[in-house]
Amino acid sequence: MKKDIHPDYHTIRVVMTDGTEYFTRSTWGSEGETMNLDIDPKTHPAWTGGSQQLLDRGGRLSKFNSRFGGLSFGKK
């Protein structure tokens, strides 16, 4: 294997949305940094059954609805 071509692999702390945390090894950040998750497997609709709504970050959904909300796509 070639020397000095791979990123540094180190231990970081990951904090879930409910406050639980664990340590893992990653190339993200630097040694000892904390990664705070906005969406994780305990809250994401793909793992919870889809009953929870995702937050509208940056107003993108609101902007889309204001521009295209009045269109009807063949509904009768």
N, C-alpha and C positions, 0 to 999 in steps of 0.2 A: 504494500500500500504506500502511496506517495506521502511524504511528510509535509506538514503545514498547509494542506489544502482543505481540510475539514474544519467546520466551525467548532468553537469551544463547547464541550458538553459538560454541564454543571448542574448542581442542585438548586431548584427554585421552590418557592412556596405558592400553592394555588389556593385561593379563597373562593368557595362556592357562593351562590347568591343567598343561601340561608346561614352563612357564617362559618360553616364547617371548612376545615382546611386540611391539606395534605401536602407532603413533599414529594417531588418527582424530579427526574433528571430531564433536561431540555437544552436546546440551543437558544431559546428565547432569553433575552435580557442578559444579566450577568449573575455571578454566584450570589445567592442569598436574596435576590429580588423577589417581590411579591406580585403575582398576577391575579387581579380581581376580575372575576367573570361576571358579565352582564346576563348571559344566558348559559345555562348548563343543563345536563341531562335530567335534573330534578324539576326544571321549570319549562323546558322547551316543548312545544306542542308535538314535535315528532316523537318524543318519548313518553309524553303524558296523555296522549289520546286526542290532542288537538282542541281541547275545550278552552284553553287560555289564549287570550289575544296578545299579540306582540305589540310592544310600544311603538308609536309612530315617531321614530327618531328623525329630527330635522324637518318635520312637517311634510315629508314626501307623499304620504298617503293623503293628507289633507289637500295638498296641491293637485294631486291626480284627481281626486273627487271633485274639486272645484272646477277643473278644466273639462272633465269627461263625465261627470255625474249625471248630466241631463240626457246623455245619449241612450237610446234604447236599441238594443241589438236584436230586433225582430220579436220582441216580447209582445204578446197580444193579451 
